[in-house]
Amino acid sequence: SFLTLLLLSEAHRRHDLSSLRYITYGAEVMPQSTLERLAHEFPNVTLLQKYGLTELGTLRSHSRANDSLWVRVGGEGFRTRVVDGMLEIRADSSMLGYLNAPSPFTPDGWFMTGDAVEVDGEYLRILGRASDLINVAGRKVYPGEVESVVQEVENVAEVAVFGERHPFTGQIVAARITLQRPEDARVVEQRVRDHCRARLEAYKVPAKVLITAEPLHSVRQKTTRR
């Protein structure tokens, strides 16, 4: 969210950032469209995706390319594996567990991160939190994928995608959007749906689009999905 706001404000154009060498990200899923714009705006800066957890610490990481969301994580003291599409990590040093809550560790000592991933050789692409997954009639929708597409739409400032209960499909995809400038909400909603229909499977297209003036990020600059 912070980097999206930076690009929208164009503050980087008003300051001398010639000494900037690295931009790291990773607190939440980065929209592909935002990453590509960052790579374009900062061609001489290395964009590095980081991965870490309070429970285990920060793992070493290596992005496949500046404009790629594929990342290799691990390094000394860490091992990774993917079970049923979910990332699990075993670390030499980790917390013991949660107070008055179920253990997040498997019986053989692997920490269940709750992050859904895709695998390509030694690289991973983080799809999002399992808890954020939207289930549309049994089909999975990860908010980050839809947010990346909506972010491409003209006049969209920020977007937060979430699941909303539905009597027939279980859930529908909903999107809350803030605008860069005032515009008729119906025009924006139609533009968003048209763009999404051209880029996404039908069940991933937001069935509900809400225009709001309220911030879509928390004080920690993370997207608020509700």
Helices and strands as residue ranges (DSSP letters): H 2-9, G 11-13, E 22-25, H 32-41, E 46-49, E 51-53, E 57-63, E 70-74, E 78-83, E 86-91, E 111-120, E 123-129, G 130-132, E 134-136, E 139-141, H 143-150, E 156-166, E 170-179, H 185-199, G 202-204, E 208-211
